[in-house]
Amino acid sequence: MDFLRPASWEEALAAKAEHPTAVPIAGGTDVMVEINFDHRRPEYLLDLNRISELAQWEVGQDSVRLGPSVPYTKIMENLRTELPGLALASHTVASPQIRNRGGVGGNLGCASPAGDAHPSLLSSGADVEVESQARGVRLIPIDEFYKGVKRNALEADELIKAVHIPKADGPQQFSKVGTRNAMVIAVCAFGLALHPETRTVRTGIGSAAPTPIRAKAAEEFLNAALEEGGFWDNGKIITPSIAKQFATLASGACNPIDDVRGTANYRRHAVGVMARRTLMWTWESYRGDNGRTLEGAA
Amino acid sequence: MAQNTRTTPAGTPTNVTQNHTKGGIGESTLRPDGTLKVTGEFAYSSDMWHEDMLWGQTLRSTVAHALIENIDISEAVAMPGVYAVLTYDDLPAKMKNYGLEIQDTPVLANGRVRHHGEPVALVAADHPETARRAAAKIKIDYKELPLVTDEASALAPDAPLIHEGRDDHHSGHVPHPNIVHRQPIIRGNVAEARKRADVIVEGEYTFGMQDQAFLGPESGLAVPAEDGGVDLYVATQWLHSDLQQIAPVLGLPPEKVRMTLSGVGGAFGGREDISMQIHACLLALRTGKPVKIVYNRFESFFGHVHRHPAKLYYEHGATKDGKITHMKCKIVLDGGAYASASPAVVGNASSLSVGPYVIDDVDIEAIALYSNNPPCGAMRGFGAVQACFAYEAQMDKLAAKLGMDPVEFRQLNAMEQGTIMPTGQVVDSPAPVAELLRRVKARPLPPEQQWLAAGEEADVRALPGGLSNTTHGEGVVRGIGYAVGIKNVGFSEGFDDYSTARVRLEVINGEPVAMVHTAMAEVGQGGVTVHAQIARTELGVTQVTIHPADTQVGSAGSTSASRQTYMTGGAVKNTCEAVRAKALELGRRKFGSYHPAWATAELLLEGGKVVTDGGEVLADLADVLEGEAIDEELEFRHRPTQAFDLVTGQGNGHVQYTFAAHRAVVEVDTELGLVKVVELATAQDVGKALNMLSVVGQIQGGTTQGLGVAVMEEIIVDPKTAKVRNPSFTDYLIPTILDTPTIPVDVLELADPNAPYGLRGLGEAPTLSSTPAVLAAIRAATGLELNKTPVRPEHLTGT
C-alpha cells in the first residue's frame, strides 16, 4: 500500500487523477477501522491532512462553506447557530475522541446509510462541492449524492472539496435511536428543518433504507397542510392529525432491513415517532421565535 | 547475553512495594496499580515485548459444525517471514485436549469443528500482519454437519452427538449424551404443598448470552527455555489450573512450564479457561523463539467462553396470606460445544434456584446442553445470575397476584440465619435478606423529571436516548423495581479449594519489611492491595512488597467465585500468623530475659514493634529480626463441602452464602422503547469490609454489569447457522458512563464466624439482583411481561 501525501489541493487532485483507486483519508475514523479489520486493502491511501483549507469553514451570507475535514467537535462548538441540525447530529457521533478527528467528508465519502451527518444535510438541502483535475469543480445537490449502499455520486478522479450548507432560516432538529445512551451507531435517525423563507419543510432519514433518504411524501403532505391551514402565518399549533399523518408518511418512506441492531418494523416505527416529535419541537420553536400569542398555546 | 534477555521480557510485572504507616485491614488504602492504570502506564499482557520475538496467529473455523476434509498449509508456509504453521497433526504429546473439568476441548481441531471460531491452525511469523495474512492463506475444506442449537435439537431422537463416546465422570448419569451434567434437587413434597396454594404463577424466562467484555483482550508471551521447557507470561485467572492443562499437551513435566502472571485487563470469568496459552507455547517450542499472541476484539469474542444463555421454567405457589408453598423449576443452560465450567454452573444454578427464600417443598432440575453454539462457562454470578432473573420475576408475579407489596412479600418469605436450603444445608451465618430489602426501599427516591431541573429546556442527558435527542419528556414513564439474590462463595461440591501464601519477614535498610508471594491472579479486584493490608495488620509493618504472581509458589486457586479475599487473603493471614509466631519466638530467645512479659503476656506486632496487649513496647521488630529472615509458605482451606447427591441434590455443597438487594429506578420512553436507568440503589452484607473503597467499587461494577445484561448486552447467535453475528464492541454494547446511573451503596458488616476476619465474598452478588431489579422497574413502567433479557426497544414497542 502506497501512502500519498499531497501538500496542496492541486497535488491531491493530480494524485487522485493518477491513481483513481486511491482512498482519501482525513480523520481516519472510518478508513482506518476498515483497514485494521482487513475489510479493505487499498492500493493507495491519499492523505489529505496536509491540506489545511479542508479543515476550515466560512460563514457566508446564505450558507456555510464547510471543509470536509472540519471535525465534528468544531461544528458543535462554532456552528450551532448557523447549522443547528448538523450541530445536534455532531453531538451524537461516537465518542469525544472520534468527534475530534472525524468530519462530514468522511460520512459523505463512505456514504454509509448510518452516517450521522446525512439526515441534517438532506434536511438543510446542502450541495457537495467536488473537483477533479480533468473537469474542474461541480456542485452535487445532496438529493443526488447518495447512489446506493456505501455508494455516492463521486467519480473515481474526484475529491470532496467542501459542503455548502444553507444557514438555518428556521428551527432544525435531529434525533437518533441507538440502544445505549451514548457512543452508538444509529439504529435509525431523523432530521427535520423548517424553512420559513420558502415555507417548506425538509427531512432526512438515516439507517432506514439502503441510502440516506428524504421522506418526500411526508414533506409534500406537510407543506400542503401548513399552506392550506395558513400555519406559517397564523402560527397555530399543529393538529395531532397532521402530525400523525406526517409520521405515518415518514415511516412509509423507509425501506429498512432486519439486522443485529434492530428490526425493520422497529425502524419504521421509530422513524415515525421521531418525525412527529421533531416536527412538534421545531414547530413550537418556530411559534416561540415569532413571539406570537396564540389561542390554545400552553 | 541472549539468554539473559530471554528470561526478562519487557512489560512483565515486578515487585510492587507499598509503604503506608497506616493501611491495615479496614482502611481504604489506595491500590498500588491504580494510578498506573488510569494514566495508561500499566503494562498489560498485550504490552509485553521480547527481542527476536515472533507473533502467533490462530486460524479459526468459519462454520459451526463440520468435518475438516482437508487442510492445505502450503501457501502459508511459503510466505516470507513465516516460521511455523501448526495443525492437529503437529501436536507433540499423546494428550491433545484440555478442559477445566472435562478434557474435551481440542488444542487444535481434530478433523471436526464443533462451533464457530474454533481454533484449527496456528501461524508464527515475524510480524503480526504477516501472521494474519499467512493464516488467511490456509485452505480448509469443510463438510458441514447438521447443527445442534437448542434443547429440542440436542435431545431429538436423531440428534447428532456433539461428543461421541463420552467417558467423563458425568457421562454415566446424564439422560442424554448431549447433556453435559444434570442436577436435580428434591426436597419436601411439591404435590402435597401445591394443594395448599391459593395462587399459582408460572413463567418461562430466557436469559441471553452475555460476554465478560473485559477490556484487555487475551494475550501472552511464551519464551522457550534452554532446558527444553517454556516460560509463559500470561493474563489469566488461575495460573496453576492453566499449568495443569498446558503441560500434558506440550508433553512437558509441570516443572518445565513456568508461568508468571502478566498485567490482566479484567476477567469476570472469561479467563478461567485456556485461550492462547497452549498455542503460544507450541509455537515457541517449535520455532525456538519467543512467541507473543494478542487477540483483537473480534477474536476475543471467540477466544473465551461466555455466560450460559438459559431457558428457565418456574412454578411457584403461595397462600393468600403470602407464604410461598412450593417451587418447581427446570433450568436449561446452553453450554455450547465444550464443557468448560458447565457442570459447576449446573450445580450452582440448581442449588441457588430457590433464591434467598424459605421454601420447604421444591422440585428442581438444572441441565447444561452440549450444542454447536459458542462454548459457555464461567462468568461473574455463575449460574446464580440466570436463576435470580427468573425467580425474582416470579416473586413480582406472585405479589401482584396476591395484591401484596413486592418488597413486603419478599420479606415475608425471606431466608435468615438457620434457614434450610433445598440441598438440606443450614444457612449458619447471617443472612439479612429482609434487612437488605428494607434498606434499599427506605432510601429516598431520586426526584421526578430531573431533565427539567436546569430550567425550561429539557436536559436530554437525563432522558432516555441521552444526547441522541429522542425525547424531551414525551412518552417517558418512570418505573421502580426491586430484587434480591443469593450467591455462594468459593468452590463448592466437595472441591479441594485451597490457597497458598508465602510470607517473608526481614530487615531491609533497618526497616522490617514483609514480602507476600502468592499465585493469586490480580485481575483488577484489588487483591494486591488487600494482601498488603493484611500483612500490615498481622505483622505490624509499614512496608509490604507484593511479589509477582507465578507458579514458583503453590496454587492460589482461581480469582473467581468471590473467593480471593476469603481464600488467598485467608492464606496470607494464616501465613502471617505463623510468621508472627516465629518472630515472637525469635524475640523471646533474644530478649526474653529482659522483661517478664515476653513469657506471660499476649504479644502483638504493631508499628514495627513487639508490644504487649497492654500496649507496652518490648522490642523493635527490626532488632528481633536482625540478621535473620523468617520465611513461611502455607496452604489455607475453607471448611470442606460435599458433592450434591445426583438424585436428590442433598448435601452441604457450599462454603458461604452472600446476599445483595437492589432497587432500580428507570425512565422508559414507552413510544421508542428506550430506557434510562436513573438510579440503582443497593445494599449488601460483606461480613467485614477489608477495604471499603474497593468494596464499593466492586459493588458498583457488578451492578453495572447486571444493568448491561438487562438492557443491552447479548451475543447474538444466528439459530440457522450457529454463527456469532455481533463479535465487536460496535454491536455488542456495554454500558458507557452515560448509561451508568447513580449507584448508592449501603454496606452491612455482619461477621461470618467461619471466615477470615468474618468477611463475606462480595464480587458477584451485585451482578445477580441488579438485572431483575431493572427488569422489574421496566415492567412497572410499561406493564409488559418482559420475560427475556436483554430488553430491546422491539420488546417495549411491540415491533
Chai-1 contact restraints between the chains, C-beta under 6 A:
chainA,res_idxA,chainB,res_idxB,connection_type,confidence,min_distance_angstrom,max_distance_angstrom,comment,restraint_id
A,L88,B,N469,contact,1.0,0.0,6.0,A-B,restraint_1
A,H91,B,L467,contact,1.0,0.0,6.0,A-B,restraint_2
A,T92,B,L467,contact,1.0,0.0,6.0,A-B,restraint_3
A,T92,B,S468,contact,1.0,0.0,6.0,A-B,restraint_4
A,S175,B,N469,contact,1.0,0.0,6.0,A-B,restraint_5
A,S175,B,T470,contact,1.0,0.0,6.0,A-B,restraint_6
A,K176,B,S468,contact,1.0,0.0,6.0,A-B,restraint_7
A,V177,B,T470,contact,1.0,0.0,6.0,A-B,restraint_8
A,G178,B,S468,contact,1.0,0.0,6.0,A-B,restraint_9
A,T179,B,M712,contact,1.0,0.0,6.0,A-B,restraint_10
A,T179,B,L733,contact,1.0,0.0,6.0,A-B,restraint_11
A,R180,B,M712,contact,1.0,0.0,6.0,A-B,restraint_12
A,R180,B,L733,contact,1.0,0.0,6.0,A-B,restraint_13
A,R180,B,D739,contact,1.0,0.0,6.0,A-B,restraint_14
A,N181,B,G466,contact,1.0,0.0,6.0,A-B,restraint_15
A,N181,B,L738,contact,1.0,0.0,6.0,A-B,restraint_16
A,N181,B,D739,contact,1.0,0.0,6.0,A-B,restraint_17
A,A182,B,G466,contact,1.0,0.0,6.0,A-B,restraint_18
A,A182,B,T736,contact,1.0,0.0,6.0,A-B,restraint_19
A,A182,B,L738,contact,1.0,0.0,6.0,A-B,restraint_20
A,M183,B,T736,contact,1.0,0.0,6.0,A-B,restraint_21
A,V260,B,I716,contact,1.0,0.0,6.0,A-B,restraint_22
A,V260,B,R725,contact,1.0,0.0,6.0,A-B,restraint_23
A,V260,B,N726,contact,1.0,0.0,6.0,A-B,restraint_24
A,V260,B,D731,contact,1.0,0.0,6.0,A-B,restraint_25
A,T263,B,E794,contact,1.0,0.0,6.0,A-B,restraint_26
A,N265,B,T799,contact,1.0,0.0,6.0,A-B,restraint_27
A,Y266,B,P793,contact,1.0,0.0,6.0,A-B,restraint_28
A,Y266,B,E794,contact,1.0,0.0,6.0,A-B,restraint_29
A,Y266,B,T799,contact,1.0,0.0,6.0,A-B,restraint_30
A,H269,B,T797,contact,1.0,0.0,6.0,A-B,restraint_31
A,H269,B,T799,contact,1.0,0.0,6.0,A-B,restraint_32
A,A270,B,L672,contact,1.0,0.0,6.0,A-B,restraint_33
A,V273,B,E671,contact,1.0,0.0,6.0,A-B,restraint_34
A,V273,B,L672,contact,1.0,0.0,6.0,A-B,restraint_35
A,R277,B,E474,contact,1.0,0.0,6.0,A-B,restraint_36
